[in-house]
Amino acid sequence: MIETLISSKTRIKLLLKFFLNSSNRSYLRGLEAEFKESTNAIRQELNKFEEAGLLISENEGNKKYFKANLAHPLHNDLKSIIYKMVGLDMVIENVVLKLGDLNRVYLSGKFSKGLDSDLVELIFIGEIDKEYLQELCEKAELLIKRKIKKIVYNLEEYMEATAKENFSQYLLLWSK
């Protein structure tokens, strides 16, 4: 759908990279490796975004890192559009808000890194009826036209997992 509004595939990839998870930051060569596109095409789009104030940059050594400008007036609107494009708004509305004793939901996998994927990977924390979660996810998959992979932890399992795994690498999608 967004492809009809934005014809540049590189621009769409950059929107995903920086506005799906606004804490993402990257430099030109890193984006070249991720996107498998020429640095020239990426550089042109980065410059346009920076000129518009949507991205800000900072130099570290010989690398220029880019990240979303959280203070830009369109930041939240772009983030909302990207969530809708990916289908995360539908997942929240049709799955997360219908579950019982839910504490948190994290987005992991490619999307948490700002990369497009056919698979939405979610980590649910709380006391959840797994059969009901499966039903809700199957319905949401039809709406968003993407598969949903889920991991469920109760609070005790989550505390044990955080001792072994850094959950800050994931995008906190929803919290009680």
Secondary structure, 3 states (H helix, E strand, C coil): CHHHHCCCHHHHHHHHHHHCCCCCEEEHHHHHHHHCCCHHHHHHHHHHHHHCCCEEEEEECCEEEEEECCCCCCHHHHHHHHHHHHCHHHHHHHCHHHCCEEEEEEEEHHHHCCCCCCEEEEEEEEECCHHHHHHHHHHHHHHHCCEEEEEEECHHHHHHHHHHCCHHHCEEEEEC
